[in-house]
């Protein structure tokens, strides 16, 4: 086993009391007994609904090398149990994250934004891994425990480290970026997300701009030049003492500028000027929004000292993740239908992008493009207007049928012409049967909604009813 941390280094970083038969080191960090691997350290974090201390014995029985617990809970466990005791387990994880950052000599990139954080982080992982060992946040680990967990898991010797940073409220990004201390900070875009908590795009922009508070001296801010909040973000970067701002987008003044693209059902072909260097590449996942974010990715790679040509070539292997555009063929009576799973989350910007993506999807003879949409949450007083406004991207993408679930989606349902109305229900569960009955050979169906609108079960129901197989990659021609 290659040790991620020695026990002595862990204990010193967290000011922990060590007890029991401790190993020399640990191979990883876990907060979940369902996925803990042999030799990993288990952190008994107090969650919203569960106390990690209730799972310490299970973690150790499953092969965990050591458990990190609160000193106040020490009496619950056997005297010889391998334990590191600290005042507060989450703060202990943060202390370990600080130590991880202190020993890290590679270049660090942080990503935030209203939309596209995880996809951009994954594209950076892919692009940078083509050249050197790269560590990146798992899944969407971008909050008050996800960021320190991702940082504590970072091996000391990596060449590059990429971290996703998210927020729901003002003030949440600042402590996270100060942990990560990036050399390059990307803001993908500012869009009407979490409006319930902010009230305006400007306040959302201000919260995203907190990422500059942790930027290393000499660090670079990478900003979307096409976004309406660009000037506000740039001003915030300058006020924070950021010495260099690099921009990306279609704007004529963008430093990483799109010059030409061809959007295909399964991929995109791109010509761009990245910090003065002409680059042509194929993006393995479809969608204009991914094309634009890839410009920021390649700019960040270049700024981090990476090989631009290798990074661009690696983006050919980019694939959408489950719930974020993953595709599958469904074997339906008489042929097949395409399923696009966008069920992980939704907001007005990502909804418009997903509808555009569906508009480019290949359909068969007599096939239809079908959108199955659930409520976009946390939009506050503007919720009805923002749902109603989705009628425009629905029309622009040429969507044939729309199925709507949720009280907020009633506004879109009422705004649609009768010919585009597939079905409406108050909940996703109630909508599910009509969606299953509607699918036929040649169709392309996209399912999307905020996580709380529970659209994911509709995807699973489609996969249960119709056998699933991978969508064969289609060769793109021309650029």
Residue pairs with C-beta under 8 A, 6 or more apart in sequence:
1 25
1 27
1 39
2 27
3 24
3 25
3 26
3 27
4 25
4 26
4 27
4 28
4 29
4 153
4 155
5 25
5 26
5 29
5 41
5 96
6 24
6 25
7 18
7 22
7 23
7 24
7 25
7 26
7 66
7 84
9 99
10 16
10 26
10 41
10 66
10 84
10 96
11 17
11 18
11 84
13 95
13 96
13 98
13 99
14 68
14 84
14 86
14 92
14 95
14 96
15 86
15 95
16 68
16 84
16 85
16 86
16 92
17 71
17 84
17 85
17 86
18 83
18 84
19 74
19 79
19 81
19 82
19 83
19 85
20 66
20 78
20 79
20 80
20 81
20 82
20 83
21 80
21 82
22 65
22 66
22 82
23 39
23 65
23 66
23 82
25 65
26 39
26 40
26 41
26 65
26 66
27 37
27 38
27 39
27 40
27 65
28 37
28 39
28 40
28 41
28 153
29 40
29 41
29 43
29 93
29 96
29 149
29 152
29 153
30 36
30 37
30 40
30 41
30 42
30 43
30 59
30 64
31 42
31 43
31 45
31 52
31 145
31 149
33 42
33 55
33 58
33 59
33 62
33 64
36 42
36 59
36 62
36 63
36 64
37 63
38 62
38 63
38 64
38 65
39 63
39 64
39 65
40 63
40 64
40 65
41 64
41 65
41 66
41 67
41 68
41 84
42 52
42 55
42 56
42 59
42 60
42 64
42 66
42 67
42 68
43 52
43 67
43 68
43 89
43 90
43 92
43 93
43 149
44 51
44 52
44 53
44 55
44 56
44 67
44 68
44 69
44 70
44 73
44 89
45 52
45 89
45 90
45 93
45 145
46 52
46 53
46 89
46 90
52 89
53 69
53 70
53 73
53 76
56 67
56 69
56 76
56 77
56 81
57 77
59 67
60 67
60 81
60 82
65 82
66 82
66 83
66 84
67 77
67 81
67 82
67 83
67 84
68 83
68 84
68 85
68 86
68 89
68 92
68 93
69 77
69 83
69 84
69 85
69 86
69 89
70 85
70 86
70 87
70 88
70 89
71 85
71 86
71 87
74 83
74 85
77 83
84 92
86 92
86 95
90 144
90 145
90 148
93 145
93 148
93 149
93 152
94 148
94 179
96 148
96 152
97 147
97 148
97 149
97 151
97 152
97 179
98 179
100 151
100 152
100 153
100 154
100 156
101 108
101 151
101 154
101 179
101 180
101 181
103 156
104 154
104 156
104 158
104 161
105 156
105 157
106 132
106 157
106 158
106 159
106 160
106 161
107 159
107 160
107 161
107 183
107 184
107 304
107 305
107 306
108 160
108 161
108 162
108 163
108 180
108 181
108 182
108 183
108 184
108 216
109 124
109 160
109 161
109 162
109 163
109 182
109 183
109 184
109 185
109 186
109 300
109 304
110 162
110 163
110 164
110 165
110 177
110 180
110 182
110 184
110 185
110 186
110 211
110 214
111 117
111 120
111 121
111 124
111 162
111 163
111 164
111 165
111 185
111 186
111 188
112 142
112 164
112 165
112 166
112 167
112 173
112 185
112 186
112 187
112 188
112 208
112 211
113 120
113 186
113 187
113 188
113 189
113 190
113 208
113 224
114 188
114 189
114 190
114 191
114 192
114 193
114 204
114 208
114 347
114 349
115 188
115 189
115 191
115 193
115 289
115 347
115 349
115 350
115 353
116 188
116 189
116 289
116 290
116 293
116 350
117 140
117 142
117 164
117 165
117 166
117 188
118 139
118 140
118 142
118 164
118 321
118 324
119 290
119 293
119 320
119 321
119 324
120 186
120 188
120 293
120 296
120 297
121 136
121 137
121 162
121 163
121 164
122 136
122 318
122 321
123 290
123 293
123 294
123 297
123 315
123 318
124 134
124 136
124 160
124 162
124 297
124 300
124 301
125 134
125 136
125 162
126 314
126 315
126 317
126 318
127 297
127 298
127 301
127 306
127 310
127 311
127 312
127 314
127 315
128 134
128 159
128 160
128 162
128 301
128 304
128 306
128 311
129 314
130 307
130 310
130 311
130 313
130 314
131 159
131 306
131 307
131 310
131 311
132 158
132 159
132 160
132 306
133 155
133 157
133 158
133 159
133 160
134 158
134 159
134 160
134 161
134 162
135 153
135 154
135 155
135 158
135 160
135 161
135 162
136 150
136 161
136 162
136 163
137 146
137 147
137 150
137 162
137 163
137 164
138 150
138 153
140 146
140 164
140 166
141 147
141 149
141 150
141 164
142 163
142 164
142 165
142 166
142 176
143 166
143 167
143 172
143 176
144 172
144 175
144 176
146 164
147 163
147 164
147 165
147 176
147 179
147 180
148 179
150 163
150 164
151 161
151 163
151 179
151 180
154 161
160 304
160 306
163 180
163 182
165 173
165 176
165 177
165 180
165 211
166 172
166 173
167 173
167 194
167 207
167 208
167 210
168 194
168 197
168 378
169 194
169 197
169 207
170 198
170 203
170 206
170 207
170 210
171 207
171 210
172 207
172 210
173 207
173 208
173 210
173 211
173 213
174 210
174 213
174 214
176 214
177 185
177 210
177 211
177 212
177 213
177 214
177 215
178 213
178 214
179 214
180 214
181 214
181 215
181 216
182 211
182 214
182 215
182 216
182 219
183 215
183 216
183 218
183 219
183 220
183 303
183 304
184 219
184 220
184 222
184 300
184 303
184 304
185 211
185 212
185 214
185 215
185 219
185 220
185 221
185 222
186 222
186 296
186 300
187 208
187 209
187 211
187 221
187 222
187 223
187 224
187 233
188 224
188 293
188 296
189 224
189 227
189 349
190 201
190 204
190 205
190 208
190 224
190 227
190 228
190 229
190 233
191 201
191 204
191 347
191 348
191 349
191 350
192 201
192 204
192 347
192 348
192 349
192 379
192 382
192 386
193 204
193 347
193 348
193 349
193 378
194 204
194 378
195 204
195 378
195 379
195 380
195 382
196 378
196 379
196 380
197 378
197 380
198 204
198 207
199 380
201 228
201 229
202 229
202 232
204 229
205 229
205 232
205 233
205 236
206 232
206 236
208 233
209 232
209 233
209 236
209 237
209 240
212 221
212 236
212 237
212 240
212 242
213 240
215 221
215 240
215 242
218 243
219 242
219 243
219 244
220 242
220 243
220 244
220 245
220 246
220 303
221 233
221 234
221 237
221 242
221 244
221 245
221 246
222 246
222 247
222 248
222 296
222 299
222 300
222 303
223 230
223 233
223 234
223 237
223 245
223 246
223 247
223 248
224 230
224 247
224 248
224 249
224 292
224 296
225 247
225 248
225 249
225 251
225 253
225 254
226 249
226 250
226 251
226 254
226 292
227 233
227 249
230 247
234 245
237 245
238 245
246 255
246 256
246 275
246 299
246 303
247 253
247 254
247 255
247 256
248 254
248 255
248 256
248 257
248 292
248 295
248 296
248 299
249 256
249 257
249 258
249 292
249 295
250 257
250 258
250 292
251 257
254 295
255 275
255 299
256 272
256 273
256 274
256 275
256 295
256 296
256 298
256 299
257 272
257 273
257 295
258 270
258 271
258 272
258 291
258 292
258 295
259 271
259 272
259 273
259 278
260 270
260 271
260 479
261 268
261 269
261 270
261 271
261 288
261 291
261 479
262 268
262 269
262 476
262 478
262 479
263 286
263 287
263 288
263 291
263 360
264 286
264 360
264 474
264 476
265 286
265 360
265 361
265 362
265 474
266 286
266 327
266 471
266 473
266 474
266 476
267 282
267 283
267 284
267 285
267 286
267 316
267 473
267 474
267 476
268 282
268 283
268 285
268 286
268 287
268 288
268 290
268 291
268 476
269 280
269 281
269 282
269 283
269 476
269 478
269 479
270 279
270 280
270 281
270 282
270 283
270 291
270 294
270 479
271 278
271 279
271 280
271 479
272 278
272 279
272 280
272 281
272 295
272 298
273 279
274 295
274 298
274 299
274 302
274 308
275 299
275 302
275 303
277 302
277 308
279 298
279 308
279 309
279 312
280 312
280 479
281 294
281 312
281 313
281 315
281 316
282 315
282 316
282 476
282 479
283 290
283 291
283 294
283 315
283 316
283 318
284 315
284 316
284 317
284 318
284 319
285 318
285 319
285 320
285 325
286 325
286 357
286 360
287 325
287 353
287 356
287 357
287 360
288 353
288 356
289 350
289 353
289 356
290 318
294 315
297 311
297 315
298 308
298 311
298 312
298 315
301 307
301 308
301 311
302 308
319 326
320 326
320 327
321 344
322 341
322 344
323 341
323 342
323 343
323 344
323 345
323 456
323 459
324 341
324 342
324 344
325 340
325 341
325 342
325 354
325 357
326 340
326 341
327 338
327 339
327 340
327 341
327 471
328 338
328 339
328 341
328 463
328 468
328 469
328 470
328 471
329 336
329 337
329 338
329 339
329 468
329 469
329 470
329 471
329 472
330 336
330 337
330 338
330 339
330 439
330 462
330 463
330 466
330 467
330 468
331 466
331 467
331 468
331 469
332 439
332 440
332 441
332 443
332 466
333 440
333 441
334 440
334 441
335 364
335 441
335 442
336 364
336 441
337 367
337 439
337 440
337 441
337 442
337 443
337 444
337 445
337 466
338 361
338 362
338 363
338 443
338 444
338 445
338 471
339 445
339 447
339 459
339 462
339 463
339 468
340 354
340 357
340 358
340 361
340 444
340 445
340 446
340 447
341 447
341 459
342 350
342 354
342 357
342 446
342 447
342 448
343 447
343 448
343 449
343 455
343 456
343 458
343 459
344 451
344 456
345 450
345 451
346 354
346 373
346 374
346 376
346 448
346 449
346 450
346 453
347 376
347 379
347 450
348 376
348 379
348 386
348 389
348 390
350 448
351 373
351 376
351 390
351 393
351 448
352 390
352 393
354 446
354 448
355 371
355 390
355 393
355 394
355 396
355 397
355 399
355 446
356 393
356 396
356 397
357 446
358 369
358 371
358 397
358 399
358 444
358 446
359 369
359 396
359 397
359 398
359 399
361 369
361 444
361 446
362 444
362 474
363 369
363 442
363 443
363 444
364 441
364 442
364 443
365 442
366 441
366 442
367 440
367 441
367 442
367 443
367 444
368 400
368 401
368 442
368 443
368 444
369 397
369 398
369 399
369 400
369 401
369 443
369 444
369 446
370 399
370 400
370 401
370 402
370 403
370 422
370 438
370 439
370 443
370 444
370 445
370 446
371 394
371 399
371 401
371 402
371 403
371 445
371 446
371 448
372 402
372 403
372 405
372 431
372 435
372 445
372 446
372 447
372 448
372 455
372 458
373 390
373 402
373 403
373 404
373 405
373 409
373 412
373 448
373 449
373 455
374 404
374 405
374 406
374 409
374 428
374 448
374 449
374 450
374 453
374 454
374 455
375 387
375 405
375 406
375 407
375 408
375 409
375 449
375 450
375 452
375 453
376 383
376 386
376 387
376 408
376 449
376 450
376 453
377 408
377 450
377 452
377 453
378 450
379 386
379 387
379 408
383 408
383 411
384 408
384 411
385 411
387 408
387 409
387 410
387 411
387 412
388 411
388 412
388 414
388 415
390 412
390 415
391 412
391 415
391 416
394 402
394 412
394 416
394 420
399 420
400 420
401 420
401 421
401 422
401 438
402 412
402 413
402 416
402 420
402 421
402 422
403 422
403 423
403 424
403 431
403 434
403 435
403 438
404 410
404 412
404 413
404 423
404 424
404 425
404 431
405 424
405 425
405 426
405 427
405 428
405 430
405 431
405 449
405 453
405 455
406 426
406 427
406 428
406 449
406 453
407 426
409 424
410 424
413 421
413 424
422 434
422 435
422 438
423 431
423 434
423 435
423 438
424 431
425 431
425 434
427 454
428 449
428 453
428 454
428 455
428 457
428 458
429 454
429 457
431 458
432 457
432 458
432 461
435 445
435 458
435 461
435 462
436 461
436 462
436 465
439 445
439 462
439 466
445 462
447 455
447 458
447 459
447 462
448 455
449 455
